[in-house]
Amino acid sequence: MRAPTLALLAVTAVWGSTFVVVKDAVDRMPVTDFLTWRFAIAALAMLVVRPRSVAALGPRGRRAGALLGLALGAGYLAQTLGLQTTGAAVSGFITGMFVVLTPLGAALLLRQPPGRTAWTAVALATVGLGLLSLRGASIGGGELLTLGCAAAFALHIVGLGRWASSYDVYGLAVVQLLVVAGMCALVAVPGGIAVPPTPGVWGALALTALIGTAVAFVVQTWAQASMSPTRAAVVMTMEPVFAGVFAVVAGGEHLGLRTVAGAVLVLAAMVLTEVGPRHGAEGDVERLEV
């Protein structure tokens, strides 16, 4: 595998590993408050390291970062609001539908239609996500909000595919995180933004803000500078696979046959996006590369 794919895969592993930690933290404080702290701490930490990173982007770079941040923030907020009336498993599956919406967005917005190899990988990943998370579903307001979340995440991936190679990835990541922190704060402020109540919650914030957000989004932005949005979306479906692995290892959960089958399909989809184009299948070399 190429370095960008391995880097993005590492990011999904980090995100998957934080599920157990975040679950305990959001049981102790409102989710929007947790997200506000998470993204604010991440952005401020990055600004301390490179205080001129945002200014160095220039107006166009800052505008691109702001648009990406709006899409990312809308995705997190829609998912959070949708979870109020939608089960976590169904939410996870619908959120994962960004893997289907991303190639559609890339074809419409970037004029970059995926080939048959990419669509085969998308289909495998979608079935795998269903096996991993779906246990029956109904369509209501929460599900529609979560579908909006998937669309927002897809738009974010497509936007990164367009802009990540044009601007400094560090500055671009900082602007995104600042925008998401501001959006979450606007939603949280009417009820008052709670201070993390325990050292454990502060620890969860430190882990998710510094590693799962600051480092992860810089790496994601760098990785997407050299891969297509469709390839990135398929690789990112590995997040629930890693979440399941860490839930078994750290949380003592049972790993059933259905979960294993879903994980295998998602893994196969990711491998297909790497191996298929290298053999020139259906001309996907040109289509899958940015």
TORGULO-903794 format. One line per field, with one value per residue (C-alpha): x, y, z; residue number from 1; residue in one letter. Coordinates in steps of 0.05 Angstrom, whole numbers. Layout:
east: (X; ...)
north: (Y; ...)
up: (Z; ...)
i: (NUM; ...)
aa: (A; ...)
This chain:
east: (0; 22; 40; -23; -68; -30; -33; -108; -116; -79; -126; -187; -153; -145; -218; -242; -200; -233; -304; -299; -268; -317; -377; -360; -345; -411; -449; -423; -433; -475; -448; -447; -408; -358; -350; -340; -284; -254; -248; -230; -173; -148; -149; -115; -61; -46; -43; 6; 52; 45; 11; 17; -10; -79; -51; -3; -61; -84; -157; -172; -141; -180; -244; -232; -217; -281; -324; -292; -304; -377; -387; -351; -387; -455; -439; -422; -482; -531; -505; -511; -582; -602; -578; -632; -684; -641; -606; -530; -525; -572; -537; -470; -496; -529; -468; -426; -467; -417; -380; -437; -449; -375; -365; -431; -406; -338; -372; -417; -370; -301; -320; -284; -330; -306; -296; -327; -272; -286; -361; -349; -309; -364; -416; -373; -361; -435; -455; -400; -424; -494; -469; -428; -482; -552; -603; -668; -686; -744; -745; -760; -733; -671; -653; -662; -617; -565; -569; -555; -494; -470; -480; -441; -383; -383; -380; -322; -284; -297; -275; -211; -198; -205; -166; -117; -63; -71; -59; -17; -49; -33; -66; -125; -136; -133; -186; -232; -226; -238; -302; -327; -313; -352; -411; -414; -408; -467; -510; -485; -487; -563; -558; -491; -426; -410; -339; -314; -334; -280; -207; -230; -270; -210; -168; -217; -217; -141; -138; -192; -171; -96; -90; -160; -171; -109; -61; -114; -142; -73; -57; -124; -115; -44; -66; -124; -78; -55; -115; -185; -246; -274; -211; -209; -282; -272; -210; -248; -302; -249; -265; -323; -280; -226; -281; -305; -235; -222; -291; -273; -202; -216; -290; -298; -353; -369; -346; -400; -397; -438; -389; -330; -363; -377; -306; -279; -321; -299; -227; -236; -265; -205; -155; -193; -184; -109; -97; -149; -124; -51; -69; -103; -173; -224; -178; -185; -113; -132; -199; -177; -117; -125)
north: (0; 71; 118; 162; 100; 74; 142; 148; 76; 96; 154; 108; 63; 122; 143; 71; 65; 126; 99; 65; 127; 177; 134; 140; 215; 234; 195; 248; 312; 335; 313; 383; 409; 353; 368; 442; 427; 374; 418; 481; 447; 415; 481; 520; 468; 471; 547; 545; 501; 543; 610; 639; 578; 609; 676; 641; 608; 672; 691; 634; 582; 608; 607; 535; 515; 550; 513; 447; 464; 480; 412; 376; 413; 402; 327; 322; 363; 326; 260; 284; 309; 247; 202; 231; 189; 139; 78; 78; 18; 48; 115; 82; 49; 111; 153; 102; 116; 172; 117; 116; 191; 210; 181; 213; 280; 271; 257; 318; 369; 347; 315; 253; 193; 130; 67; -1; -23; 35; 23; -51; -29; 19; -37; -85; -31; -15; -88; -95; -34; -63; -129; -91; -45; -54; -94; -68; 4; 52; 119; 180; 249; 221; 177; 235; 278; 223; 217; 292; 277; 226; 276; 329; 281; 261; 335; 344; 286; 312; 382; 356; 320; 387; 433; 391; 394; 469; 496; 483; 422; 445; 513; 482; 434; 490; 531; 470; 455; 528; 529; 464; 488; 552; 514; 466; 524; 560; 498; 486; 558; 564; 509; 533; 498; 450; 443; 371; 342; 290; 276; 218; 264; 311; 252; 232; 303; 305; 240; 257; 330; 321; 253; 239; 309; 353; 300; 259; 316; 340; 269; 261; 327; 307; 238; 264; 309; 248; 203; 208; 222; 153; 117; 158; 143; 68; 69; 109; 55; 16; 60; 16; -46; -17; 5; -67; -94; -46; -59; -133; -122; -65; -70; -146; -147; -210; -214; -251; -284; -228; -176; -215; -222; -147; -131; -178; -144; -74; -97; -128; -63; -24; -74; -72; 4; -8; -71; -62; 4; -19; -74; -23; -52; -14; 46; 62; 86; 153; 157; 140; 185; 260)
up: (0; -12; 45; 39; 44; 104; 136; 126; 151; 214; 223; 220; 271; 318; 309; 319; 383; 414; 413; 480; 512; 481; 500; 574; 568; 534; 587; 636; 595; 535; 468; 437; 497; 490; 415; 430; 479; 433; 371; 409; 446; 381; 343; 399; 408; 334; 335; 393; 350; 287; 305; 234; 198; 185; 162; 115; 78; 46; 33; -15; 30; 90; 49; 28; 100; 124; 72; 92; 165; 152; 119; 175; 230; 196; 194; 268; 289; 244; 270; 343; 334; 295; 351; 396; 360; 322; 350; 350; 303; 251; 258; 245; 182; 153; 170; 133; 70; 56; 19; -33; -34; -42; -112; -133; -106; -140; -206; -201; -170; -193; -259; -234; -247; -213; -255; -245; -198; -152; -153; -137; -77; -56; -61; -19; 34; 37; 48; 99; 137; 138; 167; 219; 244; 216; 257; 227; 212; 203; 168; 210; 227; 262; 203; 154; 197; 198; 122; 120; 163; 112; 56; 95; 108; 34; 15; 63; 32; -39; -17; 11; -54; -89; -43; -1; -54; -65; 5; 66; 99; 170; 161; 125; 183; 235; 198; 193; 268; 287; 246; 275; 346; 332; 303; 362; 411; 378; 389; 460; 486; 498; 551; 576; 559; 615; 642; 638; 705; 719; 705; 663; 617; 613; 593; 539; 513; 512; 473; 423; 415; 406; 373; 345; 319; 313; 288; 252; 210; 189; 167; 132; 95; 74; 52; 10; -28; -67; -72; -101; -57; -73; -51; 13; 28; 20; 65; 118; 123; 162; 222; 247; 236; 282; 330; 333; 345; 402; 431; 435; 461; 510; 523; 526; 473; 434; 361; 323; 254; 223; 249; 222; 154; 151; 170; 117; 63; 84; 84; 16; -11; 15; -16; -82; -87; -79; -120; -175; -204; -200; -250; -295; -286; -329; -334; -261; -255; -284; -251; -180; -178; -165)
i: (1; 2; 3; 4; 5; 6; 7; 8; 9; 10; 11; 12; 13; 14; 15; 16; 17; 18; 19; 20; 21; 22; 23; 24; 25; 26; 27; 28; 29; 30; 31; 32; 33; 34; 35; 36; 37; 38; 39; 40; 41; 42; 43; 44; 45; 46; 47; 48; 49; 50; 51; 52; 53; 54; 55; 56; 57; 58; 59; 60; 61; 62; 63; 64; 65; 66; 67; 68; 69; 70; 71; 72; 73; 74; 75; 76; 77; 78; 79; 80; 81; 82; 83; 84; 85; 86; 87; 88; 89; 90; 91; 92; 93; 94; 95; 96; 97; 98; 99; 100; 101; 102; 103; 104; 105; 106; 107; 108; 109; 110; 111; 112; 113; 114; 115; 116; 117; 118; 119; 120; 121; 122; 123; 124; 125; 126; 127; 128; 129; 130; 131; 132; 133; 134; 135; 136; 137; 138; 139; 140; 141; 142; 143; 144; 145; 146; 147; 148; 149; 150; 151; 152; 153; 154; 155; 156; 157; 158; 159; 160; 161; 162; 163; 164; 165; 166; 167; 168; 169; 170; 171; 172; 173; 174; 175; 176; 177; 178; 179; 180; 181; 182; 183; 184; 185; 186; 187; 188; 189; 190; 191; 192; 193; 194; 195; 196; 197; 198; 199; 200; 201; 202; 203; 204; 205; 206; 207; 208; 209; 210; 211; 212; 213; 214; 215; 216; 217; 218; 219; 220; 221; 222; 223; 224; 225; 226; 227; 228; 229; 230; 231; 232; 233; 234; 235; 236; 237; 238; 239; 240; 241; 242; 243; 244; 245; 246; 247; 248; 249; 250; 251; 252; 253; 254; 255; 256; 257; 258; 259; 260; 261; 262; 263; 264; 265; 266; 267; 268; 269; 270; 271; 272; 273; 274; 275; 276; 277; 278; 279; 280; 281; 282; 283; 284; 285; 286; 287; 288; 289; 290)
aa: (M; R; A; P; T; L; A; L; L; A; V; T; A; V; W; G; S; T; F; V; V; V; K; D; A; V; D; R; M; P; V; T; D; F; L; T; W; R; F; A; I; A; A; L; A; M; L; V; V; R; P; R; S; V; A; A; L; G; P; R; G; R; R; A; G; A; L; L; G; L; A; L; G; A; G; Y; L; A; Q; T; L; G; L; Q; T; T; G; A; A; V; S; G; F; I; T; G; M; F; V; V; L; T; P; L; G; A; A; L; L; L; R; Q; P; P; G; R; T; A; W; T; A; V; A; L; A; T; V; G; L; G; L; L; S; L; R; G; A; S; I; G; G; G; E; L; L; T; L; G; C; A; A; A; F; A; L; H; I; V; G; L; G; R; W; A; S; S; Y; D; V; Y; G; L; A; V; V; Q; L; L; V; V; A; G; M; C; A; L; V; A; V; P; G; G; I; A; V; P; P; T; P; G; V; W; G; A; L; A; L; T; A; L; I; G; T; A; V; A; F; V; V; Q; T; W; A; Q; A; S; M; S; P; T; R; A; A; V; V; M; T; M; E; P; V; F; A; G; V; F; A; V; V; A; G; G; E; H; L; G; L; R; T; V; A; G; A; V; L; V; L; A; A; M; V; L; T; E; V; G; P; R; H; G; A; E; G; D; V; E; R; L; E; V)
